[in-house]
Amino acid sequence: MSLTLHGDAWDRACADLAGQCPVMARLIADGPGERLTSHGEAYVTLARSIVGQQISVKAAATIWERFERATGAMTPAAVLAAPDEALRGAGLSASKVRYLRALSTYADAGHLDVDALATMDDEAIVRNLVALPGIGRWTAEMFLIFHLLRADVFPLGDVGLLAALRKHLTDLPDGTKLAARDAALLGERWRPWRTVATWWLWRSLDPLPVAY
């Protein structure tokens, strides 16, 4: 079974990271008491992740609020019942509307088996979820982080993570993109708590904590 952040694991992870990495020690000290939180529902986490694809945390939060108002309830049935015009009016692109409807159809039919997913390792879960329209590796990794609270996820396709790594751990100038392979090497120092390191790196860039 993969290591998770349930119970006191978050505090243990932060202590381990702060003890071995000066960058993590500083970032963790800047946010006393803050921690990764989950919305508690698998469907909501996946829907939030779809909404948040390729946009800023602030923009995603705004669109999500409008999306909730447009549907009246954040359930698969309510999303399927909402007209396209209402969803587009919330700020969702046509492709995201299609992806959310595909996810809602899948979940409404009872196919989103969270208990079965929880027994799988991280890569098996990614393979399972990316079979759905509109869910790529990044979205699946957000599910691993924010719903299953898997402890060692390092989403190399995340723009914010790459920006924070560049800022705190390289001498690359602003605007220079950090290659994923170099980011992966930087992240090796934080095993088996790369999820926690990722969250603190995100937090260092945005006063609004990331939550899916």
Summary of the structure (lengths in Angstrom):
residues: 212
radius of gyration: 17.5
end to end distance: 22.9
largest distance: 52.0
contacts: 635
relative contact order: 0.17
helix: 61%
strand: 1%
